[in-house]
């Protein structure tokens, strides 16, 4: 709930902003709900230690390490509309 509330602010619009979420891997249903809430935003979800694929909406990247999160966020910020 906290993550969903925290990301509830302005949408990306034409700015270079993106959301970075770092967490332990959530339950499959929780992950699906959270990723659905990110629809229409540019975001990187770093579920540390994730050992399975999670489908994500366009513009949202799901990774399993902090290193991957940094690289994905840099790519997202450098490329308007990056997935």
N, C-alpha and C positions, 0 to 999 in steps of 0.2 A: 504494500500500500504506500509506503514512504516513497519508493521510486516512482510510482505512478503520480503521486501528488507533487513530487519535486519536478517532474518533467511537464507539468500541466501549464506552464507559462506560454509565452508567445511562440508561435510557429516560426520556422526558419525564415520564411519570406525570401527576400533578396539578400539577406545578410550572410556572413560566412560562419554562422554559429552552428554547432552540432552538439549533441548530447553524448557524454561518455558515462556508461554505467559499468561499475565493477562490482561483482558479487560472486559468491559461491554458486555452483550450478543449482538452479531451482528445480522443483518438481516440474514435470512435463506440463501439467495444466497451468501452473503459475507462470511458467515461461511463455506458453502460448498466449495467455492473457496479457502479460507485460508486452510482448512483441506486438500484439494487436493494438495496444495503446500507442505504440510508436509509429503507427501507420501515418505516412505523410511527413515524417520528420527525417532528418539525417541523424543517425545515431550509430554508435559502436557499443555493443553489449559484450563485455569481457566476463564470461562465466568461467572463472579460474578452475582448471581441471576438468572442464566439460569433456565427456568421452562419447558424445553422440551428436549427430547433426540435428540442428533445429531450424525449421523453415522460418524465414524472416521476410517482412515486407520489403518492397523496393526502398532503397536508401538506408537500410539497416544492415549492419554487418555483425555477425556473431562470431566471436573468437574465444580461445580457451587459455591464453596466456597474456601477461602484461605486455610483453614484447610485441605480440601480435596486435594488441590494443593500440599501442603507440603508433605503429606503422599504419594501421587501418585509420586511425584518427587523422594522422598527417595527410594521408591520401584523400580522406573525406573533405578536409578543410582546404586542400589545394585544388580540388576539382568540384566546381559548383554542380550540385545535383548528383554527386558520386554515390554509388551504392556500396 
